[in-house]
Amino acid sequence: MKRWAGVLLISVLAVLMGLGCTTEAEEIPGEIPQMDQEQAYENWQIDETVVLLDVRTEPEYQEVHIPGSVLIPVEELRQRAPEELVDRDATIYVICRSGRRSQDGVRILQELGYTDVTDIGGIITWPFETVEGG
């Protein structure tokens, strides 16, 4: 009986040690890369090559949007992205209204071969400057 308890203990320890080998920076397949809006804004301000992609509809964008953001509605992303977002290795932060379509946008861009795409949620929680109209 003691022998089995020892084997069980060693097995449990091996499993627990294996779980501790991953880091937070690793992406888990199938998960959407996400970043908080404060960090995204800071990166965007520092690096002028970062694309802030708004995937809402034109009327939503006209109502309120982030100055300097690029509008491609999620429904048009497959068709327009290859022509309008030429660099597939560019850093792209995707935003929508509440965070649902931005996840869809990230998935679509990943399927199209974009390598550095991150969901930053919805404009309803954007704490920085926005503008109304076109």
KOLPAZA-812609 format. One record per residue: residue in three letters; x, y, z of N, C-alpha, C, O, CB in turn. Coordinates in steps of 0.05 Angstrom, whole numbers, padded with zeros to 5 digits, always signed. Glycine has a CB too. Layout:
! residues N
alaXYZXYZXYZXYZXYZ ...
! end
This chain:
! residues 134
met+00016-00024+00000+00000+00000+00000+00017+00025+00000+00011+00045-00014-00019+00000+00024 lys+00039+00025+00016+00056+00048+00017+00069+00054-00010+00073+00077-00018+00078+00044+00038 arg+00075+00032-00024+00088+00035-00051+00069+00050-00070+00078+00068-00084+00095+00007-00062 trp+00043+00043-00070+00024+00056-00088+00020+00085-00080+00017+00103-00097-00003+00042-00087 ala+00021+00091-00054+00018+00118-00045+00041+00135-00055+00038+00158-00063+00016+00120-00014 gly+00065+00124-00054+00089+00138-00064+00088+00143-00094+00094+00165-00103+00114+00122-00057 val+00079+00123-00109+00076+00126-00138+00055+00148-00144+00059+00164-00162+00068+00099-00151 leu+00033+00147-00129+00012+00167-00133+00023+00195-00127+00017+00214-00142-00012+00161-00116 leu+00037+00198-00105+00048+00224-00097+00068+00234-00119+00067+00258-00126+00062+00222-00070 ile+00085+00217-00129+00104+00225-00150+00089+00234-00175+00096+00253-00188+00124+00202-00156 ser+00068+00219-00182+00052+00226-00206+00039+00253-00203+00039+00269-00221+00031+00204-00211 val+00027+00258-00180+00014+00283-00175+00034+00306-00176+00028+00327-00189-00001+00283-00147 leu+00057+00303-00164+00078+00323-00165+00087+00329-00193+00092+00352-00201+00101+00315-00147 ala+00090+00308-00209+00099+00311-00237+00079+00327-00253+00086+00344-00269+00104+00284-00250 val+00053+00322-00249+00032+00336-00263+00032+00366-00254+00031+00383-00271+00004+00324-00257 leu+00034+00371-00228+00034+00398-00218+00059+00414-00228+00056+00437-00235+00034+00398-00188 met+00082+00401-00229+00106+00414-00239+00102+00421-00269+00112+00442-00278+00130+00397-00234 gly+00090+00403-00283+00086+00408-00312+00067+00431-00317+00071+00446-00336+00074+00383-00325 leu+00047+00435-00299+00029+00458-00302+00042+00484-00297+00034+00504-00308+00005+00454-00283 gly+00063+00484-00282+00077+00509-00275+00097+00517-00296+00111+00537-00293+00091+00507-00250 cys+00099+00503-00318+00120+00509-00338+00111+00529-00359+00128+00538-00375+00128+00484-00352 thr+00086+00537-00360+00077+00556-00380+00081+00584-00369+00081+00588-00344+00048+00551-00388 thr+00083+00604-00386+00085+00632-00378+00060+00647-00387+00046+00637-00405+00111+00645-00388 glu+00055+00670-00376+00032+00686-00383+00034+00696-00412+00014+00701-00425+00029+00709-00365 ala+00059+00699-00422+00063+00710-00449+00056+00690-00471+00052+00698-00494+00091+00719-00452 glu+00054+00665-00464+00047+00645-00485+00018+00647-00492+00000+00651-00475+00054+00617-00475 glu+00013+00645-00518-00015+00644-00527-00025+00616-00526-00011+00597-00534-00017+00656-00556 ile-00050+00613-00518-00063+00588-00517-00078+00585-00543-00094+00602-00550-00081+00585-00492 pro-00074+00564-00559-00087+00561-00584-00118+00564-00581-00130+00553-00563-00081+00533-00597 gly-00130+00579-00599-00158+00583-00599-00167+00607-00582-00190+00616-00584-00172+00559-00589 glu-00150+00618-00566-00157+00641-00550-00150+00667-00565-00132+00668-00581-00142+00641-00523 ile-00165+00687-00559-00162+00713-00572-00142+00730-00555-00147+00734-00531-00189+00728-00575 pro-00120+00739-00568-00102+00757-00553-00117+00782-00544-00131+00795-00561-00077+00764-00569 gln-00115+00790-00519-00128+00814-00509-00109+00832-00494-00088+00823-00484-00151+00806-00490 met-00116+00858-00494-00099+00877-00480-00118+00898-00468-00138+00905-00480-00078+00890-00499 asp-00110+00908-00444-00127+00929-00433-00123+00955-00449-00102+00959-00461-00121+00934-00403 gln-00144+00971-00448-00144+00995-00465-00123+01016-00458-00112+01030-00475-00171+01008-00464 glu-00116+01017-00432-00095+01036-00424-00068+01028-00436-00054+01046-00446-00093+01036-00393 gln-00061+01003-00436-00036+00994-00448-00037+00997-00478-00017+01006-00490-00030+00964-00441 ala-00059+00991-00490-00062+00994-00519-00058+01024-00527-00044+01030-00546-00090+00984-00529 tyr-00071+01041-00512-00069+01070-00518-00040+01079-00515-00030+01094-00533-00087+01086-00499 glu-00027+01071-00494+00001+01078-00490+00019+01069-00514+00035+01084-00524+00012+01067-00464 asn+00015+01044-00521+00031+01033-00544+00025+01048-00570+00043+01054-00585+00024+01003-00548 trp+00000+01054-00574-00009+01068-00598+00003+01096-00599+00010+01105-00621-00040+01070-00599 gln+00005+01109-00576+00016+01136-00575+00046+01136-00581+00057+01154-00592+00011+01149-00548 ile+00060+01115-00572+00089+01112-00575+00097+01103-00603+00117+01112-00614+00100+01093-00554 asp+00081+01085-00614+00088+01072-00640+00068+01080-00661+00045+01070-00661+00090+01042-00637 glu+00076+01098-00679+00057+01107-00700+00050+01086-00721+00032+01091-00737+00069+01131-00714 thr+00063+01063-00720+00056+01042-00739+00033+01024-00730+00022+01009-00745+00081+01025-00745 val+00026+01027-00704+00003+01011-00693-00023+01021-00707-00028+01044-00709+00002+01014-00662 val-00039+01001-00715-00065+01007-00728-00087+01002-00707-00088+00981-00695-00069+00990-00753 leu-00103+01022-00703-00127+01020-00686-00150+01015-00704-00160+01034-00717-00131+01045-00667 leu-00160+00991-00706-00181+00983-00725-00208+00981-00711-00212+00966-00692-00174+00956-00738 asp-00227+00997-00720-00254+00998-00710-00271+00980-00729-00271+00985-00753-00265+01027-00708 val-00284+00960-00718-00299+00942-00735-00330+00945-00733-00345+00927-00739-00292+00913-00728 arg-00338+00969-00723-00367+00974-00722-00377+00982-00749-00362+00983-00768-00372+00996-00700 thr-00403+00989-00750-00415+00998-00775-00409+01027-00779-00400+01042-00761-00446+00993-00774 glu-00412+01036-00804-00408+01065-00811-00425+01083-00793-00414+01103-00783-00415+01069-00840 pro-00451+01078-00790-00467+01096-00772-00457+01097-00744-00457+01118-00731-00496+01087-00773 glu-00448+01074-00733-00437+01074-00706-00412+01091-00704-00408+01106-00685-00432+01045-00697 tyr-00395+01088-00724-00370+01103-00726-00376+01133-00728-00362+01149-00715-00353+01093-00750 gln-00395+01140-00744-00402+01169-00747-00412+01180-00721-00408+01204-00715-00423+01172-00769 glu-00426+01164-00705-00437+01173-00680-00414+01180-00661-00415+01202-00649-00454+01151-00667 val-00394+01163-00658-00371+01169-00641-00349+01150-00649-00353+01126-00653-00378+01165-00610 his-00324+01160-00650-00301+01143-00656-00276+01155-00645-00276+01178-00635-00298+01140-00687 ile-00255+01140-00646-00229+01148-00636-00214+01162-00659-00210+01150-00680-00213+01124-00624 pro-00204+01187-00655-00190+01200-00676-00165+01184-00684-00150+01174-00668-00181+01228-00667 gly-00162+01180-00710-00139+01165-00721-00145+01135-00724-00128+01121-00734-00116+01168-00703 ser-00169+01126-00716-00176+01098-00719-00184+01093-00748-00191+01112-00763-00198+01090-00700 val-00181+01068-00757-00189+01060-00784-00215+01044-00782-00217+01026-00765-00166+01043-00797 leu-00234+01051-00799-00259+01036-00799-00260+01016-00821-00258+01022-00844-00283+01056-00802 ile-00264+00991-00813-00272+00970-00832-00292+00952-00817-00284+00937-00799-00246+00952-00842 pro-00318+00955-00823-00338+00939-00809-00331+00909-00811-00322+00899-00831-00366+00944-00821 val-00337+00895-00789-00330+00867-00787-00342+00851-00811-00330+00831-00820-00339+00855-00761 glu-00365+00859-00820-00378+00845-00842-00363+00848-00869-00366+00832-00887-00407+00855-00846 glu-00346+00868-00870-00330+00874-00895-00301+00867-00892-00285+00871-00911-00333+00903-00903 leu-00293+00857-00869-00265+00854-00863-00251+00834-00881-00228+00840-00890-00262+00844-00834 arg-00263+00812-00887-00250+00792-00905-00244+00804-00933-00223+00798-00944-00268+00767-00909 gln-00262+00821-00943-00258+00832-00969-00238+00856-00969-00222+00858-00987-00284+00841-00981 arg-00241+00873-00949-00226+00898-00949-00198+00897-00936-00180+00911-00944-00242+00919-00936 ala-00195+00880-00917-00169+00879-00902-00145+00875-00920-00125+00889-00917-00170+00858-00881 pro-00145+00856-00939-00122+00851-00955-00113+00876-00971-00089+00880-00976-00126+00829-00974 glu-00132+00893-00979-00125+00917-00994-00118+00941-00976-00101+00957-00983-00148+00924-01012 glu-00132+00942-00953-00128+00966-00936-00108+00962-00913-00097+00981-00902-00155+00974-00924 leu-00104+00937-00905-00085+00931-00884-00064+00913-00896-00063+00888-00892-00099+00917-00859 val-00047+00925-00912-00028+00910-00929-00007+00895-00913-00001+00872-00921-00014+00929-00948 asp+00003+00906-00892+00025+00893-00876+00012+00873-00857+00001+00881-00837+00041+00915-00861 arg+00015+00848-00863+00003+00827-00846+00018+00822-00820+00009+00807-00803+00002+00801-00862 asp+00041+00836-00817+00057+00834-00792+00054+00859-00775+00066+00861-00754+00086+00829-00798 ala+00037+00878-00784+00033+00902-00769+00019+00896-00743+00004+00877-00741+00017+00923-00785 thr+00023+00912-00723+00009+00910-00697-00019+00923-00702-00020+00947-00709+00024+00924-00674 ile-00040+00908-00697-00067+00917-00701-00083+00913-00676-00085+00890-00666-00081+00903-00726 tyr-00094+00934-00665-00112+00933-00642-00140+00936-00652-00147+00955-00667-00105+00954-00620 val-00158+00917-00645-00185+00916-00656-00205+00924-00634-00204+00914-00612-00192+00888-00667 ile-00222+00944-00641-00242+00954-00622-00269+00954-00636-00271+00956-00661-00235+00982-00612 cys-00291+00951-00620-00318+00953-00631-00334+00969-00611-00324+00988-00599-00331+00924-00635 arg-00359+00963-00607-00376+00977-00588-00372+00966-00560-00366+00981-00541-00405+00976-00596 ser-00376+00940-00557-00375+00928-00530-00354+00906-00527-00349+00898-00504-00403+00917-00523 gly-00343+00897-00548-00322+00876-00546-00328+00850-00560-00310+00833-00563-00318+00870-00517 arg-00352+00846-00569-00359+00821-00583-00349+00820-00612-00336+00801-00620-00390+00817-00583 arg-00354+00841-00627-00346+00841-00655-00315+00844-00657-00303+00835-00677-00359+00864-00670 ser-00303+00856-00637-00274+00858-00638-00261+00831-00637-00241+00826-00650-00263+00876-00615 gln-00273+00813-00622-00263+00785-00621-00266+00772-00648-00248+00758-00657-00278+00769-00599 asp-00289+00776-00660-00294+00765-00687-00274+00776-00707-00263+00762-00724-00323+00771-00697 gly-00269+00802-00705-00249+00815-00722-00221+00804-00719-00207+00799-00739-00248+00845-00717 val-00213+00799-00695-00187+00786-00690-00186+00759-00703-00166+00752-00717-00181+00784-00659 arg-00206+00743-00699-00207+00716-00711-00205+00717-00742-00189+00702-00754-00233+00701-00703 ile-00220+00735-00754-00220+00738-00783-00192+00746-00792-00181+00734-00811-00241+00759-00792 leu-00180+00766-00780-00153+00774-00788-00133+00752-00784-00115+00749-00801-00145+00799-00772 gln-00135+00737-00763-00117+00715-00759-00120+00694-00781-00100+00684-00792-00122+00701-00732 glu-00145+00688-00789-00150+00670-00811-00138+00680-00837-00130+00664-00854-00180+00665-00814 leu-00137+00706-00840-00126+00718-00865-00096+00720-00864-00083+00729-00883-00138+00746-00869 gly-00084+00712-00842-00054+00711-00840-00041+00734-00826-00017+00737-00827-00043+00709-00867 tyr-00057+00751-00812-00045+00773-00797-00034+00761-00771-00046+00744-00758-00067+00795-00790 thr-00010+00770-00764+00005+00757-00743+00005+00771-00716+00012+00758-00696+00033+00754-00751 asp-00002+00797-00714-00001+00812-00689-00027+00827-00685-00027+00852-00687+00024+00831-00690 val-00048+00813-00679-00074+00825-00677-00084+00820-00648-00083+00798-00638-00094+00813-00698 thr-00094+00842-00636-00103+00840-00608-00130+00854-00604-00135+00875-00616-00082+00854-00590 asp-00147+00841-00589-00173+00852-00581-00170+00871-00558-00158+00864-00538-00193+00829-00574 ile-00180+00896-00561-00178+00915-00539-00206+00923-00529-00209+00942-00515-00163+00940-00548 gly-00226+00907-00537-00253+00911-00526-00270+00931-00540-00270+00932-00565-00251+00919-00498 gly-00286+00946-00525-00306+00964-00537-00302+00993-00531-00290+01000-00511-00333+00956-00528 ile-00312+01009-00549-00309+01038-00546-00325+01049-00522-00320+01070-00512-00318+01052-00572 ile-00345+01033-00513-00361+01042-00490-00345+01044-00465-00353+01057-00446-00385+01023-00486 thr-00322+01031-00464-00304+01033-00441-00278+01048-00447-00261+01050-00430-00297+01005-00430 trp-00276+01059-00471-00252+01074-00479-00250+01100-00462-00267+01117-00464-00252+01081-00509 pro-00229+01102-00445-00227+01125-00427-00213+01150-00439-00209+01170-00426-00213+01117-00403 phe-00206+01148-00465-00191+01170-00477-00208+01185-00497-00232+01180-00500-00165+01159-00491 glu-00196+01203-00512-00210+01221-00530-00226+01206-00551-00217+01186-00563-00190+01239-00544 thr-00250+01216-00556-00267+01207-00578-00279+01232-00591-00279+01253-00580-00290+01187-00568 val-00288+01228-00616-00301+01250-00630-00327+01241-00642-00331+01217-00647-00282+01261-00652 glu-00344+01259-00648-00369+01253-00661-00368+01262-00690-00354+01281-00697-00393+01267-00647 gly-00383+01248-00707-00384+01255-00735-00361+01244-00751-00344+01230-00740-00385+01285-00738 gly-00360+01251-00776-00340+01239-00795-00316+01255-00798-00298+01247-00813-00352+01236-00821 
! end
